[in-house]
Amino acid sequence: MTNQNVPQWKQAINNSYTKYNLLCDNQQKVKQELGFAMQIFEGNSYLQKCDTTSIMNAILNIGRVNSTLNPVMRLAYLIPRKNKCMLEFSYMGLVALLKSNGCIKSISAHIVFGDDEFDYDVGANKIHHKPKFAQTEAEHKKRIMVGCYSRAVLPDESILYEFMPKWEIDKVKNMSEGSGSKFSAWNTWADEMVKKSVIKRHFKMLISESPNLALQTTLQIENENNKLTSQFQPKANIMSGFDDIKPQATLFEEPTTKEIQQLSDDVEHNLNMTDNQIEEELDRVVENQRAGGIGYIGSVELPNDIKKVKIVKVKEKVVAPKPQAFTTSNEDLFSVEPPSTAGLSKSQVDELYSEKDDDFGKKKE
């Protein structure tokens, strides 16, 4: 039974104990993390007003990524944001996760100021940086920042750099909710937030070699805390990009039942034709072509009955006409109706056929 006198935020922490045990086998660590959470909430009235579900999720996320809320180590923080409790990793927390998961041997971040000696050769992946140090905090705050870079030493001793100019860092800051507040980490720990920005970008590239569950969860939490993610919602899947396209008529439409039946009847009729009937139909077509005065027939136009013979799908069975022998002599295809010889003598006829015709050739004896 829930004790009505216990605050809701404290009940949420107590209720997270059972689920935390499923994520961590070390009972001592579970109790320590819940103790850290209790201390953080007792000293922050804004966190106490947060939604109880978000409180439980933030605490359980610590167990999912195997990090800690220990305030001394400063690896992760619980931040109130729009009445929800958010788990926020520091740049040192991201570095600790990279090292513990074997992604790197070491990594460091360095801010570049205008009076530093700095050169970045992108193609050669080399950075030359000779920093200058201010004598007082007031002097340090007057310096103009140029950007920030991170230097990661991989397990094979190779070195990778990541550089962010100041305008990109400012863009990240402006996208962070509550960055304008005087209590924001961007104002209280500005240098640390600048380093975290470049480390976080480098983090995404470095975990590609070891994408285990803890690192994936860390990146997911960071993205959920990023306002930019909520502004642009991705499509459900790659094919949903075509959802706005209206369906068009298909190129090949399915025949209707009436059309299928008509085609079936035509095929049955043509299959019952005898060889003599087919030959007579073809002769009739040839004669029609000749009557039109065409010397070369080309492709013979079949009669309507023959043209309708085609392969159709009737009741899931393919029906096709039986192949018929069809031969056409060269004389049929290229012959020309001879000119009329009425009223001409034998010598005139012979003279007519002996003349060379460019279109039809010379008549053979």
Secondary structure, 3 states (H helix, E strand, C coil): CCCCCCCHHHHHHHHHHHHHHHHCCCHHHHHHHHHHHHHHHHCCHHHHCCCHHHHHHHHHHHHHHCCCCCCCCCCEEEEEECCEEEEEECHHHHHHHHHHCCCCCEEEEEEEECCCEEEEECCCCEEEEECCCCCCHHHHHHCCEEEEEEEEECCCCCEEEEEEEHHHHHHHHHHCCCCCCCCCHHHHCHHHHHHHHHHHHHHHHHHHHCCCHHHHHHHHHHHHCCHHHHHCCCCCCHHHHHCCCCCCCCCCCCCCHHHHHHHHHHHHHHHCCCHHHHHHHHHHHHHHHHHCCCCCCCCCCCCHHHHCCCCEEECCEEECCCCCCCCCCHHHHHCCCCCCCCCCCHHHHHHHHHCCCCCCCCCCC
